[in-house]
Amino acid sequence: MAASRRPLAQDEPNRRAEIVRAASRLFAEKGYAATPIRDIARAVDMQSGSPFYHFKTKHDMLKAVALEGIAGISRAVSKAAERGGTPRGTFEAMLLAHLEQLLGDDGRHFAATLLHESHHLEPAALAELIEQKDAYEALWQKALRELKRSGEIADDSRVTRLLLMGALNWTVQWYRPNGGRTVKQIARQISGMLLKSR
């Protein structure tokens, strides 16, 4: 009688997305360097070596988390930008979409890893991430140009865009779901600080 064997990772359904979500949470909470593979495996109820069926290295997991982080925000903000409407309305929709991705349950761990752990990426992976980030920020530069053209903002320069991105992304440091302000209220307040009063 043949000995029974433990299931191999190949025998499991593809759990790559589940591993990426768990890695994003652990990288955000503990930091990339302080997160061993066994913790990621434990978080998805896998044997310690099973994640390597889906990823060659822990670095590949970090790359997947960072790229999913920027892709998730890009998808949400692009969708908001494509709805049309006035430059002001479009900008406000983009603000809300960015903050909802950044601070919401689904995206906050991806965002935190993207913002604080991506310096661990190897040069080629970092270059790929920067390319995606530049494409994303081009959406905002276009929105700022439209705002200036419509008289809603005085300055649509690169500095304005960088200040805006910095302010939005820093919210992950201080926002608390029960802190007294909703994400929508924060988006509205940021819009009010940047745009001319009606």
Order of alpha helices (4+ residues) and beta strands (2+ residues): alpha-alpha-alpha-alpha-alpha-alpha-alpha-alpha
